Amino acid sequence: MDIDAKIIIPLIGVLLGWILGTITGFFKTRGENKKLLGKSISQLYYFIQELSIVMNYLDKMKVKLDHEKYEVHRQNVIERHTLKNENSIGNINELIDNISSISPTLGIDLRHLLEGYISERKIKFNSSKSKKELYLLLLSMYEVHQDLTIIHMEKLLIKLAFRYNLILGFKIKKMLSTSKKRLGTMGSKLIEEAYELIEKE
């Protein structure tokens, strides 16, 4: 019996140590993932807001400018106010990597959306400006795809938020809804001032 106890007690100690180590590692990894998830949710939310503000502004300016002036203005706004520099691209790649480490499938979805957006923002319709109907058709197709990109990003953001916890999931849904209403009432004074500046160029 003494021999059995000398063998069993150390084995129990090793087993308990392994169990405690596994539990500690699990909660440590879970805490790190939650911190990373929270950061990713914040980054994605503000990226969606940036894109939504720009698209909403352009939508309002489109009805005020003739199509040739609008195309020049559209290109300038996209270049100046979305993904302004290499650091912004780096932040997008970091965001994709962070989400991929938490959920590979959501990371793949986000990579597909953001890489598509980065590529599409470079699209220019200079060659079709002289043909108004063709230009408006191509612009309409471009805008529809941009709107769909925002919708898919919002759905992915909500999934991530609910993954964080239920309260944040419902809060993000409300924030997105409130933001859309606020964008819908973007000040006409701002639009008028921008229009006047463009006309002076």
C-alpha positions in Angstrom: 0.0 0.0 0.0 2.9 2.4 0.8 4.4 1.7 -2.6 1.1 2.3 -4.3 0.6 5.6 -2.4 4.2 6.8 -3.4 3.3 6.2 -7.0 -0.3 7.4 -7.0 0.1 10.7 -5.0 2.7 12.2 -7.4 0.6 11.1 -10.4 -2.4 12.9 -8.8 -0.2 16.0 -8.3 0.9 16.0 -11.9 -2.6 15.5 -13.1 -4.0 18.3 -11.0 -1.1 20.6 -12.2 -1.9 19.7 -15.8 -5.7 20.4 -15.2 -5.0 23.8 -13.5 -2.5 24.8 -16.2 -5.0 23.9 -18.9 -7.8 25.9 -17.2 -5.4 28.9 -16.7 -4.3 28.8 -20.3 -7.9 28.5 -21.5 -9.0 31.6 -19.6 -5.8 33.5 -20.5 -6.4 32.8 -24.2 -10.1 33.6 -23.9 -9.3 36.9 -22.3 -6.7 37.8 -25.0 -9.2 36.8 -27.7 -11.9 38.9 -26.2 -9.6 41.9 -26.0 -8.6 41.4 -29.6 -12.3 41.0 -30.6 -13.3 44.2 -28.9 -10.5 46.1 -30.7 -11.6 44.6 -34.0 -15.2 45.5 -33.5 -14.3 49.1 -32.8 -12.0 49.3 -35.9 -14.6 47.8 -38.2 -17.4 50.0 -36.9 -15.4 53.2 -37.6 -14.3 52.0 -41.0 -18.0 51.3 -41.9 -18.9 54.8 -40.6 -16.2 56.4 -42.7 -17.3 54.6 -45.8 -21.0 55.4 -45.1 -20.4 59.1 -44.6 -18.5 59.4 -47.8 -21.1 57.4 -49.9 -23.9 59.4 -48.4 -22.2 62.7 -49.1 -21.5 61.7 -52.7 -25.1 60.6 -53.2 -26.3 64.1 -52.2 -23.7 65.9 -54.3 -24.6 63.8 -57.4 -27.9 65.6 -57.8 -26.2 69.0 -57.6 -23.3 68.6 -60.1 -23.3 67.8 -63.7 -21.9 64.3 -64.3 -18.5 65.4 -65.6 -17.8 67.6 -62.6 -19.3 65.0 -60.3 -16.9 62.3 -61.5 -13.8 64.5 -60.8 -15.2 65.4 -57.4 -16.0 61.7 -56.6 -12.5 60.6 -57.4 -11.0 63.4 -55.2 -13.3 62.6 -52.2 -12.6 58.9 -52.4 -8.9 59.5 -52.6 -8.8 62.1 -49.8 -11.3 60.6 -47.3 -11.0 56.8 -47.5 -7.9 54.8 -46.7 -5.9 58.0 -46.8 -2.4 56.4 -46.6 -0.4 53.2 -46.3 -1.0 53.1 -42.6 -4.8 52.8 -43.3 -4.2 49.9 -45.6 -1.9 48.4 -42.8 -4.7 48.8 -40.3 -7.1 47.0 -42.6 -4.7 44.1 -43.0 -4.2 44.0 -39.2 -8.0 44.0 -38.7 -8.4 41.0 -41.1 -5.6 39.1 -39.3 -7.0 39.8 -35.9 -10.5 38.6 -36.8 -9.0 35.6 -38.7 -7.2 34.5 -35.5 -10.6 34.5 -33.7 -12.8 33.1 -36.4 -11.2 32.0 -39.7 -14.5 32.0 -41.6 -15.4 35.5 -40.6 -11.8 36.6 -41.4 -12.2 35.1 -44.9 -15.5 37.0 -45.4 -14.0 40.2 -44.2 -10.9 39.8 -46.4 -13.1 39.2 -49.4 -15.2 42.4 -48.7 -12.3 44.7 -47.8 -10.0 43.6 -50.6 -12.8 44.1 -53.0 -13.5 47.6 -51.6 -9.8 48.6 -51.8 -9.7 47.5 -55.4 -13.0 49.2 -56.4 -12.2 52.5 -54.8 -9.6 52.9 -57.6 -12.2 52.6 -60.3 -12.5 55.7 -62.5 -15.0 56.4 -65.2 -13.0 59.0 -67.1 -13.4 57.3 -70.5 -17.2 57.3 -70.2 -17.7 60.9 -68.9 -18.5 62.1 -72.4 -21.4 59.6 -72.7 -23.8 60.6 -70.0 -26.1 57.6 -70.2 -23.2 55.1 -70.1 -21.6 57.0 -67.3 -24.7 57.0 -65.2 -25.2 53.3 -65.8 -21.7 52.4 -64.7 -21.9 54.7 -61.7 -25.2 53.1 -60.7 -23.7 49.6 -60.8 -20.7 50.8 -58.8 -22.9 52.4 -56.1 -25.1 49.4 -55.8 -22.0 47.2 -55.2 -20.7 49.7 -52.6 -24.0 49.7 -50.8 -24.0 45.9 -50.7 -20.4 45.9 -49.4 -21.5 48.2 -46.5 -24.6 45.9 -45.8 -22.4 42.8 -45.6 -19.8 44.6 -43.4 -22.6 45.6 -41.0 -23.9 42.0 -40.8 -20.3 40.8 -40.1 -19.9 43.5 -37.5 -23.1 42.4 -35.7 -22.0 38.8 -35.8 -18.7 39.8 -34.1 -20.5 42.0 -31.6 -22.8 39.1 -30.5 -19.8 36.9 -30.3 -18.4 39.3 -27.8 -21.6 39.3 -25.8 -25.4 39.8 -26.2 -25.5 43.3 -24.8 -22.8 44.6 -27.2 -24.6 42.8 -30.1 -27.9 44.7 -29.5 -26.0 47.9 -28.8 -24.1 47.8 -32.1 -27.4 47.1 -34.0 -28.9 50.2 -32.4 -25.8 52.3 -33.1 -25.9 51.3 -36.8 -29.6 52.1 -37.0 -29.1 55.5 -35.3 -26.1 56.3 -37.5 -28.2 55.7 -40.7 -30.9 58.1 -39.5 -28.3 60.7 -38.7 -26.6 60.4 -42.1 -30.0 60.7 -43.7 -30.4 64.2 -42.3 -26.9 65.3 -43.1 -26.9 69.1 -43.0 -28.0 70.8 -46.2 -25.8 73.8 -45.3 -22.7 71.5 -45.5 -23.7 70.3 -48.9 -24.4 73.8 -50.2 -21.0 75.0 -49.0 -19.3 72.1 -50.6 -21.2 72.8 -53.9 -20.2 76.4 -53.9 -16.6 75.6 -53.4 -16.7 73.1 -56.3 -18.4 75.6 -58.6 -15.6 78.1 -57.9 -12.9 75.7 -58.9 
